[in-house]
Amino acid sequence: MFPIQIRYTDAVREIVEMTVKATQNLSQLQESQVEYGTAPKEAVYQEDNIVLYHYAPLVEKPFKIPLLIIYALVNRPYMVDLQENRSLVRSLLKLGIDIYLIDWGYPQRNDRWLTIEDHVNEYISNCVEAVCQRHDLEQINLLGICQGGTLTLCYAALYPEKVKNLITMVAPVDFHVPDGLLNVWSGYSYGPESMNIDAMVDAQGNIPGDFMNFGFLMLKPFQLNVEKYLGLTDILDDEAKLINFLRMEKWIFDSPDQAGETFREFLKDFYQENKLIKDEIYIGEKQVQLENITMPVLNVYAEQDHLVPPACSIPLEKYVGTEDYSVLSFPVGHIGMYVSSKVQKSLPPAIAEWLKARG
């Protein structure tokens, strides 16, 4: 048997050449090249840390009923306009939808006392009212995404007279399903004592964004911490793909701190005790009853979502009171809903057609 001959010099030379080329490409990239959230917009309302933006229409006569996007608190909302050729916002604008978006900003230390009531009864309510006044309307359309979808459901249940049509996207509704690790980690399988939310908030005040991000990465430790960066070697000599990669990394690690009391309430009332589907959520003195959602509802979910598994979103139909309920799914993960080219070709037209049919 002959020993295997390995040409180390060729292998080393290839690695060195690839590394040098990659280093040159990375060093030439400027932060200004990694652009995101580039669709033109203007601030039309501000309160505390939040800003309500209005996107510049891309058609001469936009659809008369505007759409307000309400994103999650745990990530930055520019995911809906991450890059020019894969932008939910730009695609909807091109289809004639007039769009507003709430930017929650970055909570400061003195925001630790903000509650879900502050977010729903004050911030969302005030933003909806601001849009209504700008367009002289009694109702507008809402699109709630991820955790923002859950908050939007609460708002729509409390103020159904303000919502013409409601869209939820990758939004958790039933938090007591075993499919997702977030549900298990939060403690429903073992009781509230499995994760001591009170101790975390009492000690930390606001929950650091880095802590939240670490938890999300640990849901898929190999794929999100090893495999992803191994795959980076395949695109180091492709500047366009590298910029796209860095753009996504920017969004992933741009994690705001979480207002302590809001985090406490959301984890305990929604994840641990699953109160939303039990009609046991009270925002201020008002009871959230999903059966009060009688406006048309479109529920969009991702079939391979590891953050909000389909089983968390699909049950919504059982609890709302509307007779006009539609569902739409795509064979992608949580992030794929925004960056998948196939989804971006199908989802915006589906949303626009659904809204215009109910205008």
WORA-V52503 format. One record per backbone hydrogen bond with DSSP energy under -0.5 kcal/mol. NH is the residue of the N-H (numbers start at 1). CO is the residue of the C=O. If there is no record, write none. Layout:
nh:NH co:CO
nh:NH co:CO
This chain:
nh:6 co:4
nh:7 co:5
nh:8 co:6
nh:11 co:7
nh:12 co:8
nh:13 co:9
nh:14 co:10
nh:15 co:11
nh:16 co:12
nh:17 co:13
nh:18 co:14
nh:19 co:15
nh:20 co:16
nh:21 co:17
nh:22 co:18
nh:23 co:19
nh:24 co:20
nh:25 co:21
nh:26 co:22
nh:27 co:23
nh:28 co:24
nh:29 co:25
nh:33 co:30
nh:34 co:30
nh:34 co:31
nh:35 co:33
nh:37 co:81
nh:38 co:81
nh:42 co:54
nh:44 co:52
nh:45 co:52
nh:47 co:50
nh:50 co:47
nh:51 co:103
nh:52 co:45
nh:53 co:51
nh:53 co:101
nh:54 co:42
nh:55 co:99
nh:56 co:40
nh:58 co:93
nh:63 co:96
nh:66 co:64
nh:67 co:98
nh:68 co:141
nh:69 co:67
nh:69 co:100
nh:70 co:143
nh:71 co:69
nh:71 co:102
nh:79 co:76
nh:80 co:77
nh:81 co:78
nh:82 co:79
nh:83 co:86
nh:86 co:83
nh:89 co:80
nh:91 co:87
nh:92 co:88
nh:93 co:89
nh:94 co:90
nh:95 co:91
nh:96 co:93
nh:97 co:92
nh:99 co:97
nh:100 co:67
nh:101 co:53
nh:102 co:69
nh:103 co:51
nh:103 co:101
nh:104 co:102
nh:107 co:105
nh:107 co:257
nh:111 co:108
nh:112 co:109
nh:114 co:111
nh:119 co:115
nh:120 co:116
nh:121 co:117
nh:122 co:117
nh:122 co:118
nh:123 co:118
nh:124 co:119
nh:125 co:120
nh:126 co:122
nh:127 co:123
nh:128 co:124
nh:129 co:125
nh:130 co:126
nh:131 co:127
nh:132 co:128
nh:133 co:129
nh:134 co:130
nh:135 co:131
nh:136 co:132
nh:137 co:132
nh:140 co:162
nh:141 co:66
nh:142 co:165
nh:143 co:68
nh:144 co:167
nh:145 co:70
nh:146 co:169
nh:148 co:145
nh:149 co:146
nh:150 co:146
nh:151 co:147
nh:152 co:148
nh:153 co:149
nh:154 co:150
nh:155 co:151
nh:156 co:152
nh:157 co:153
nh:158 co:154
nh:159 co:155
nh:162 co:159
nh:163 co:160
nh:164 co:140
nh:164 co:162
nh:166 co:296
nh:167 co:142
nh:168 co:298
nh:169 co:144
nh:170 co:300
nh:173 co:312
nh:174 co:312
nh:175 co:173
nh:177 co:175
nh:180 co:177
nh:184 co:180
nh:185 co:181
nh:186 co:182
nh:187 co:183
nh:187 co:184
nh:188 co:183
nh:190 co:187
nh:191 co:187
nh:194 co:191
nh:195 co:192
nh:197 co:195
nh:200 co:196
nh:201 co:197
nh:202 co:198
nh:203 co:199
nh:204 co:200
nh:205 co:201
nh:206 co:204
nh:207 co:258
nh:208 co:206
nh:212 co:208
nh:213 co:209
nh:214 co:210
nh:215 co:211
nh:216 co:212
nh:217 co:213
nh:218 co:214
nh:219 co:216
nh:220 co:217
nh:221 co:218
nh:224 co:220
nh:225 co:221
nh:226 co:222
nh:227 co:222
nh:228 co:223
nh:230 co:226
nh:231 co:227
nh:232 co:228
nh:233 co:230
nh:234 co:231
nh:235 co:232
nh:236 co:232
nh:238 co:235
nh:239 co:237
nh:242 co:238
nh:243 co:239
nh:244 co:240
nh:245 co:241
nh:246 co:242
nh:247 co:243
nh:248 co:244
nh:249 co:245
nh:250 co:246
nh:251 co:247
nh:252 co:248
nh:253 co:249
nh:254 co:250
nh:254 co:251
nh:255 co:253
nh:256 co:254
nh:258 co:207
nh:261 co:112
nh:262 co:114
nh:263 co:259
nh:264 co:260
nh:265 co:261
nh:266 co:262
nh:267 co:263
nh:268 co:264
nh:269 co:265
nh:270 co:265
nh:270 co:266
nh:271 co:266
nh:272 co:267
nh:273 co:268
nh:274 co:270
nh:275 co:269
nh:278 co:275
nh:279 co:276
nh:280 co:275
nh:281 co:275
nh:283 co:286
nh:284 co:282
nh:286 co:283
nh:288 co:281
nh:289 co:287
nh:290 co:288
nh:292 co:289
nh:293 co:290
nh:294 co:292
nh:296 co:164
nh:297 co:324
nh:298 co:166
nh:299 co:326
nh:300 co:168
nh:300 co:298
nh:301 co:328
nh:303 co:330
nh:304 co:332
nh:305 co:302
nh:312 co:309
nh:313 co:309
nh:313 co:310
nh:314 co:310
nh:316 co:313
nh:317 co:314
nh:318 co:315
nh:319 co:315
nh:319 co:316
nh:320 co:316
nh:321 co:290
nh:321 co:293
nh:322 co:293
nh:325 co:323
nh:326 co:297
nh:328 co:299
nh:330 co:301
nh:332 co:330
nh:337 co:333
nh:337 co:334
nh:338 co:335
nh:339 co:335
nh:340 co:336
nh:344 co:340
nh:345 co:341
nh:346 co:342
nh:346 co:343
nh:347 co:343
nh:350 co:346
nh:351 co:347
nh:352 co:348
nh:353 co:349
nh:354 co:350
nh:355 co:351
nh:356 co:352
nh:357 co:353
nh:358 co:354
nh:358 co:355
nh:359 co:356
